[in-house]
Amino acid sequence: MKENAINFYKMAYEGNPKKAVELYVGDEYIQHNPDVANGTQGFIDYFERMQAEYPEKSINFVRAIAEDDLVALHTHQVWPGNDQYITMDFFRFDNNLKIVEHWDSIQQVPEKSANPNTMY
């Protein structure tokens, strides 16, 4: 399941969300991110728009944790202008190992920190 979650997110992030949905999503796709419409078409529309507007963005998968039907991904994203974000994405899988639900939390990496540790 971890590999499926990583491959799904990477494929969509890098500009092919339709293929990601075809390969990795089940009969439904429940979206909890308030910036993305519910369902597969909302997901596809969002990632196609992000690819068109920000083709130079990058993503690094720092951690993947699986438990029962859930996978959590911890990522470090770099957007144009060195605008950096840390995300934590959670995916729920159905019995066919297809993704059917998504939650996330996104935080911008600040310019200053009270400690020397990275957020990833």
C-alpha positions in Angstrom: 0.0 0.0 0.0 2.8 2.4 0.8 4.2 2.1 -2.8 0.7 2.6 -4.2 0.2 5.8 -2.2 3.6 7.2 -3.2 3.2 6.3 -6.9 -0.3 7.8 -6.9 0.8 11.1 -5.4 4.0 11.4 -7.4 2.3 10.6 -10.7 -0.4 13.2 -10.0 2.0 15.8 -8.7 4.3 15.4 -11.7 1.5 16.1 -14.1 -0.5 12.9 -14.9 -3.4 12.8 -12.4 -5.8 11.0 -14.9 -3.4 8.1 -15.1 -2.9 8.2 -11.3 -6.7 7.9 -10.8 -7.0 5.1 -13.4 -4.3 3.0 -11.7 -4.7 3.7 -8.0 -8.2 5.0 -7.2 -11.2 2.9 -6.3 -14.9 3.3 -7.1 -15.1 6.5 -5.0 -12.7 9.2 -3.9 -13.6 11.2 -0.8 -11.6 14.4 -0.6 -11.1 16.3 2.7 -8.8 19.1 1.4 -11.1 22.2 1.2 -9.2 23.5 -1.8 -10.0 20.5 -3.9 -13.4 19.4 -5.1 -14.7 16.0 -4.0 -14.4 13.0 -6.3 -11.9 12.0 -9.0 -12.6 14.9 -11.4 -11.9 17.5 -8.7 -8.6 15.7 -8.0 -7.7 15.6 -11.7 -8.7 19.3 -12.3 -6.6 20.5 -9.3 -3.4 18.6 -10.2 -3.7 19.5 -13.9 -4.0 23.2 -12.9 -1.0 22.9 -10.5 1.1 21.4 -13.3 0.1 24.1 -15.8 0.8 26.9 -13.4 3.8 25.5 -11.6 5.6 22.9 -13.8 8.9 23.4 -12.0 7.7 22.2 -8.6 9.3 19.2 -6.9 8.4 16.7 -4.2 10.5 14.4 -2.0 8.8 11.6 -0.1 10.4 11.6 3.4 8.4 9.0 5.2 5.6 6.5 4.5 3.8 4.8 7.3 1.0 2.1 6.9 -1.4 0.8 9.4 -4.5 -1.3 8.6 -6.2 0.4 5.6 -4.3 3.8 6.0 -1.1 5.1 4.6 0.5 8.4 5.8 3.0 10.2 3.6 5.3 13.0 4.9 6.6 15.1 2.0 8.9 18.1 1.4 7.8 20.2 -1.6 9.7 23.0 -3.3 7.7 25.4 -5.5 9.0 28.2 -7.7 11.0 30.9 -5.9 12.2 28.3 -3.3 8.7 28.4 -1.7 8.9 25.2 0.5 6.1 23.2 2.2 5.8 20.2 4.4 2.8 18.0 3.8 1.3 15.1 5.7 -1.2 13.2 3.5 -3.4 10.3 4.7 -4.9 7.9 2.3 -7.6 5.2 3.0 -7.6 2.1 0.9 -10.4 -0.2 0.0 -10.3 -4.1 0.1 -8.9 -4.0 -3.5 -5.9 -1.8 -2.4 -7.3 1.2 -4.2 -7.4 4.7 -2.7 -10.9 5.9 -1.7 -10.3 8.8 0.8 -7.7 11.5 1.4 -6.9 14.0 4.1 -3.9 16.3 4.3 -2.2 19.0 6.4 0.1 21.5 4.8 2.6 23.9 6.4 4.9 26.4 4.8 8.6 26.1 5.9 9.4 29.4 7.7 12.5 31.4 7.0 13.5 31.3 10.7 13.3 28.5 13.3 13.8 28.4 17.0 15.8 25.2 16.5 18.3 23.8 14.0 16.1 20.8 13.0 14.4 20.5 9.6 10.6 20.0 9.4 11.2 16.8 7.4 
